[in-house]
């Protein structure tokens, strides 16, 4: 499996049989969204920095709501969550996702604003192998709050998302604050993550910083 980070909360996940796009964004946010063909598109919520389905070529299967799905042998669980830290707040709901592909569980928390997961959310997300979690604050949880949620889920790999990078015009914090809160002085950095189930860390949670593709 190959995982590319495309900037903001956008990812491209691919194996031999399927390509999945998550949260493609509009170029209006200051960085350029790569154009590519995918079989499945996951949208966490209807904001322009997460919902640019037109950027994805082909005729992908679109998922943008909670529920259970099976597409091309990929099991996908959409989990309801909140963009703010409480129900009824102004930014509304989001959909978080848990994917099972090649025996690996991947969780993407979208623009989560909750400082803690509910027991119902945790029932599905706990023990995910790879966790994609926002850390930039303002619109979502910040680095300290992300560290708390990571302690709930206890993944094997953490990929920070939704933080300040050159060109991005959203008001977000850089990833360094999260790294300090999580106690990581030398995270592993790579262009893309190539991984199989046997390669997953066994003893500790590894933080991986992906370069924007």
N, C-alpha and C positions, 0 to 999 in steps of 0.2 A: 504494500500500500504506500502511496505517496501523498503527503499533505503539503499543500502550498498555502501560505498566508498572503492574501491579496491586499492587505491594508484594512484599517477599521475593524469590522467584525466579519469580513468576507474571507471565505476559504474555498479552495478546490481540493477535493478528495477523490482519488482515483485508484482503482485496481485494474485487473486485466479485463473485467467485464462491465464496469460501470464508472461514470464520472458524476460527482455530486458537487453542486455549487451551493454555498450558504451565504446569505445576506449580501448579494451584489449591490453596489452603491452607485449613486449618480456622481458624475464627474464634478458636479457643483461643489462638492466638499473639498476640492482643491487637489486631489490626487486622482490618477487615472485608473479606472476599473478595467482590467484585462478582459478582452472578449474571447470567449471559447464556447465550444459545444458541450452540453451536459445532458445526462439522462434524467436527473432529478434536481430540482431547485427547492431549497428550504428557505422560507422567509420568517424571521422572528417577529416582525411587526411592520406596520405600514408607514414608515418614515423614509424619506428619500435617501438617507445614508444606509438603508438596509433592504430596500424593496425594488431595485432596478432590474426587474426580470428581463427587460428588453436587452440587457447586456449579454444575456445567455443565448447562444445560437441553438438551432435545432428545435425539437418539440418536446421539451422536458416535462416530466410529471411534476406539477407544482403542489407543494404542501405549505400551507400558511396558517394552520389551525391545530389545536390539540387533537389527539387521537392516536390510533395505532394503524400503521401502514406496512405493507410489504411490497417493495418494488425492486425488480431485478435481483432477487435474493438478498436484498438489504432490508433489515427490520428497523423501522423508525418509530419512535415514540415521541409525540408532541405533548409537552407538559405545560400547563398554564402557569404563568408567573406574572409578576408586576414590575413595571418600568420604574415605579417609585417604591418607597419603603412601606407603603400601606395601601390597602384596598380603597378604591374610590379617589385616589389622588389624580392629579391632572394629566399625567402621561398615559395612564391606562394600563392595559394588559399586554403581555408579550407571550410568545410561545418558545419555550426552551426545547431542545431536542436531544434525544439519546439514540445513537445509531449503533447497530451491530453489524459489522462488516469484517470478513476474514477472521472471525473469532475475537475481534477487538471491539470493545465498547467505547464509543466516542461521545462525550457530552459537550454541547454548545449552549451556553447560557444566554446568548443574545445580549440585550441591553438590560440585564437584570438590575433592579434597584433595591431589592430586598437585602437586608443585612444578614439574614439567616434563612435557610430553607425550611419549609414546613415538613412535617413528618410524611405527608403524602408525596411531596416532591422528592424527598430524600429516599423514599422507598424505591424509586426508580433510578435515581442518580448515584446513590451511594455505591462506591466501589468501581465507578467508571475507570477504564484504563487510561484514557486521555481526556483531559478537561481543557476546554477553550473558554476562558473566563475574562470578562472586562476588568480593567484595573485603573482606568483613567479618570474616574470620578466625574463630577458635575452632572452628566446625564445618567450615570450608572453608579455602581459601587466603586469605591476607591481601593487603593492598595491594601489598607488595613482590613477593610471589609471583605475583600477578595480572599485574604489569608484566612479569615474566619470560615468562609464557605469551603475553602479547600480542606480545612481541617474536618469539616463535616463529611465531605465526599471521599476524601483520602484516595485520590487518583495516583497512578504510577507516573504519569507525565502531565505537567501543566504547561499550556501554551497561552501566555498573556495576550489579550486582544484589546481593541478599542482604547488606544493610548496615543499620545502625541508623537507624530513623526514629521519629518520635513515635508512641507507643502500642504499638509492637512490643515484646513481652516476651522476645525471644530475646537472649542475650548476644552482641552483635555490635559491631564497631567502626563508627564513622561513615564516610561516603565520603571525608571530607577527607584521611584518611591516605593513601588510594590516590592521590588527586589530587596530593598532595605527592610521593609516590614516582614518579609518572609524569610529574612536571614540568608539571602543568597548573594555572595560577593562575586562569584564567577560563573554566571549561567552559561550553559552550552549554547552557542550561536551557530546557525546553519541556514543555508539557502532554502532547503526543503527537508522535510522529515520523511525518510524512507524507513518503514518499519513493518515487521511481522510480529505475530503473537510471541514467538520465542525470544524476541529482542527486548520485550518490555522489562523495565527495571523490577527487581524482586524485593529489594531491601529498603528502598527509600523513594521519596517523590522527587523526580527530576524536573527542573524548570528549563524549558527550551525556548529561546528567543529566535523566531523565524524572521528572516529578511523579507521585506515586501517584494512579491513577485511582480 
